Amino acid sequence: MPTENERKDIQKAMAYDLIRIFEKNPEKTYTAAELKELIDAYISGLKQ
């Protein structure tokens, strides 16, 4: 089981990865459903 510090590092890494995904298309506006799909795909390990 990860320690609290490891969990925080994982959360920060996930946030950074998602920022990079969003920066690929800065003009795009995402709906709540699209954000959910992106996050689900990220968690599932699917390539977007």
QUIURWO-V912900 format. One record per backbone hydrogen bond with DSSP energy under -1.0 kcal/mol. NH is the residue of the N-H (numbers start at 0). CO is the residue of the C=O. Records with the same first field share a line. If there is no record, write none. Layout:
# QUIURWO-V912900
NH->CO, CO
This chain:
# QUIURWO-V912900
6->2
7->3
8->4
9->5
10->6
11->7
12->8
13->9
14->10
15->11
16->12
17->13
18->14
19->15
20->16
21->17
22->18
24->21
27->24
34->30
35->31
36->32
37->33
38->34
39->35
40->36
41->37
42->38
43->39
44->40
45->40
